[in-house]
């Protein structure tokens, strides 16, 4: 038996597909923004505390192009989830209320919703598993104040552990927990863009000082089964568009 130690390389894969609708210019899903805030920044920034640790990252171009787009367009970016976050809850029409109730609980329930009493209470009021027709009825029962709290919580819960534990604004909002204001909501979104602006410079600085090594992949990170048949996505996601 060979007693030589095994050389093991762990390669952290950072990937998001292209979510921008190239016809309308609107980002139809929020995952570039939210994962940049929760994961992509923290995974790199934590290395400042552990200078002897070396990591390897695979960075997909489609992800970083979208991060750059968010940061450069800041006030002009069109992101459906962001647009409905920023809208005054009193001005939301019924379809928009339904959309928020259907989509603003898209987070790991056990780790990102249940630990926060107000957010969990809002989930229970909506119902854990509700049909589209039921959501229309439920949406009429949500007050503007409850929708405001939901708008804030959906974005607040996506901060990573560094900002949740060390940033005074985020820490204070987590303590507040409910009865959020438009100013609170703006503070959350401002922090999101602050973090997104730090992501690429952080990876660059870590690479320049030799603490990380980087690889990349084809621009859109093509997935072979989808190249063969784009309808294959509906095997796992029947209602995908």
Rosetta blueprint (number, residue, H / E / L):
1 X L
2 X L
3 X L
4 X L
5 X L
6 X L
7 X L
8 X L
9 X L
10 X L
11 X E
12 X E
13 X E
14 X E
15 X L
16 X L
17 X L
18 X L
19 X L
20 X E
21 X L
22 X L
23 X L
24 X L
25 X L
26 X L
27 X E
28 X L
29 X L
30 X L
31 X H
32 X H
33 X H
34 X H
35 X H
36 X H
37 X H
38 X H
39 X H
40 X H
41 X H
42 X H
43 X H
44 X H
45 X H
46 X H
47 X H
48 X H
49 X H
50 X L
51 X L
52 X L
53 X L
54 X L
55 X E
56 X E
57 X E
58 X E
59 X E
60 X L
61 X H
62 X H
63 X H
64 X H
65 X H
66 X H
67 X H
68 X H
69 X H
70 X H
71 X H
72 X H
73 X H
74 X L
75 X L
76 X L
77 X L
78 X L
79 X E
80 X H
81 X H
82 X H
83 X H
84 X H
85 X H
86 X H
87 X L
88 X L
89 X H
90 X H
91 X H
92 X L
93 X L
94 X H
95 X H
96 X H
97 X H
98 X H
99 X H
100 X H
101 X H
102 X H
103 X H
104 X L
105 X L
106 X L
107 X L
108 X L
109 X H
110 X H
111 X H
112 X H
113 X H
114 X L
115 X L
116 X L
117 X H
118 X H
119 X H
120 X H
121 X H
122 X H
123 X H
124 X H
125 X H
126 X H
127 X L
128 X L
129 X L
130 X L
131 X L
132 X H
133 X H
134 X H
135 X H
136 X H
137 X H
138 X H
139 X H
140 X L
141 X L
142 X L
143 X L
144 X H
145 X H
146 X H
147 X H
148 X H
149 X H
150 X H
151 X H
152 X H
153 X H
154 X H
155 X H
156 X H
157 X L
158 X L
159 X L
160 X L
161 X H
162 X H
163 X H
164 X H
165 X H
166 X H
167 X L
168 X H
169 X H
170 X H
171 X H
172 X H
173 X H
174 X H
175 X H
176 X H
177 X L
178 X L
179 X L
180 X L
181 X L
182 X H
183 X H
184 X H
185 X H
186 X H
187 X H
188 X H
189 X H
190 X H
191 X H
192 X H
193 X H
194 X H
195 X H
196 X H
197 X H
198 X H
199 X H
200 X H
201 X H
202 X H
203 X H
204 X H
205 X H
206 X H
207 X H
208 X H
209 X L
210 X L
211 X L
212 X E
213 X E
214 X E
215 X E
216 X E
217 X L
218 X L
219 X L
220 X L
221 X L
222 X L
223 X L
224 X H
225 X H
226 X H
227 X H
228 X H
229 X L
230 X H
231 X H
232 X H
233 X H
234 X H
235 X H
236 X L
237 X L
238 X L
239 X L
240 X L
241 X L
